[in-house]
Amino acid sequence: MNKKSVVTTDALEIIRRRMTKKDKNWEERVRKYEDAFEIAQQIYDLRVARGLSQKELADLVGTTASVICRLEDADYRGHTMNMLRRIAKALNCRVEVSFRVEENNPPKTRGRAEKTSGKSSHKLETASAHKA
């Protein structure tokens, strides 16, 4: 039986459908870059909201403007916790990290996991560059 797609005008959904039709691993590859993009965007947004140039933030962090530029680049994937903490401190923020189980790929667990409405849930909170 042929499955009919729901018609949409959402540009991102149209692109997703076209790309996944051509490349079955496209969504997985995109997910690999989401974290780097989110970090870069948060650093940029916080810096701009504070009215700082890259050079001014760099001076507060103790690095160079080119390093801040690189950290704000969505393609950069070398963020370190140490640098993120330095940036957070300069911007009067804290870093938070959380692990979320992907709906279509539940984790393999040994031992007991905390149960939340029938789903396993593990959470570690320590880092994201947004104000708490």
C-alpha positions in Angstrom: 0.0 0.0 0.0 1.3 3.5 -0.9 1.7 5.9 2.0 0.6 9.4 1.1 2.6 12.3 2.5 0.7 15.1 4.2 1.0 18.3 2.1 3.0 21.0 3.8 4.2 24.5 3.1 6.8 24.4 5.8 10.1 25.0 4.0 12.2 23.1 6.5 9.9 20.1 6.3 10.1 20.2 2.5 13.9 20.3 2.6 14.0 17.4 5.1 11.7 15.3 3.0 13.7 15.9 -0.2 17.1 15.3 1.5 16.0 12.1 3.3 14.6 10.8 0.0 18.0 11.2 -1.6 20.2 10.3 1.5 18.8 8.0 4.2 21.6 9.1 6.6 21.0 12.9 6.1 19.1 13.4 9.4 21.8 11.6 11.4 24.5 13.8 9.8 22.6 17.0 10.5 22.1 16.0 14.2 25.9 15.7 14.5 26.2 19.4 13.8 23.2 20.6 15.8 25.1 20.8 19.1 28.0 22.9 17.6 25.5 25.2 16.0 23.5 25.7 19.2 26.7 26.4 21.2 27.9 28.9 18.6 24.6 30.6 18.4 24.3 30.9 22.2 27.7 32.5 22.5 26.9 34.9 19.8 23.5 35.8 21.2 24.8 36.4 24.7 27.7 38.5 23.5 25.5 40.7 21.4 22.9 41.0 24.1 25.6 42.3 26.4 26.7 44.8 23.8 30.2 43.3 23.5 32.4 43.0 20.4 34.3 39.8 19.8 37.5 41.7 20.9 35.8 42.9 24.1 34.6 39.4 25.0 38.0 38.0 24.2 39.6 40.5 26.6 37.2 39.4 29.4 37.9 35.7 28.7 41.7 36.1 28.3 41.9 35.0 24.7 41.9 36.6 21.2 39.1 37.8 19.0 39.9 35.2 16.5 39.2 32.4 19.1 35.8 34.0 19.9 35.1 34.2 16.1 35.9 30.5 15.7 33.7 29.6 18.7 30.8 31.5 17.2 31.3 29.6 13.9 28.5 27.0 13.5 31.0 24.7 11.7 33.5 24.7 14.6 33.3 21.5 16.7 36.2 21.9 19.1 34.5 23.6 22.1 36.0 22.6 25.4 34.3 22.7 28.8 37.1 24.9 30.1 36.6 27.6 27.4 32.8 27.4 27.7 33.2 28.0 31.5 35.5 31.0 30.9 33.0 32.5 28.5 30.1 31.8 30.8 31.9 33.5 33.7 32.8 36.6 31.5 29.1 36.8 30.5 27.8 36.2 34.1 26.2 32.9 33.1 26.7 29.2 33.9 27.3 26.3 31.7 24.7 23.4 31.7 25.0 20.0 29.9 22.1 17.6 29.6 21.8 14.3 27.9 18.5 13.5 26.2 17.5 10.0 25.0 16.6 10.1 21.3 13.1 8.8 20.9 13.9 6.4 18.1 17.1 5.1 19.7 16.7 4.3 23.4 19.9 3.7 25.4 21.2 0.3 26.4 21.3 0.2 30.2 22.9 -2.0 32.7 21.5 -1.8 36.2 18.6 0.4 37.1 17.6 3.6 35.4 15.2 6.2 36.8 11.7 5.5 35.4 9.6 8.4 34.2 6.2 7.5 32.7 7.5 4.2 31.5 10.7 5.6 29.9 14.2 5.4 31.1 15.7 8.7 32.0 19.3 9.6 32.9 20.1 13.3 33.4 23.4 15.1 34.1 23.2 18.8 34.5 26.3 20.9 34.4 26.4 23.0 31.1 24.8 25.4 28.2 25.8 29.0 27.8 22.4 30.5 28.7 21.6 32.6 31.8 20.1 30.5 34.6 
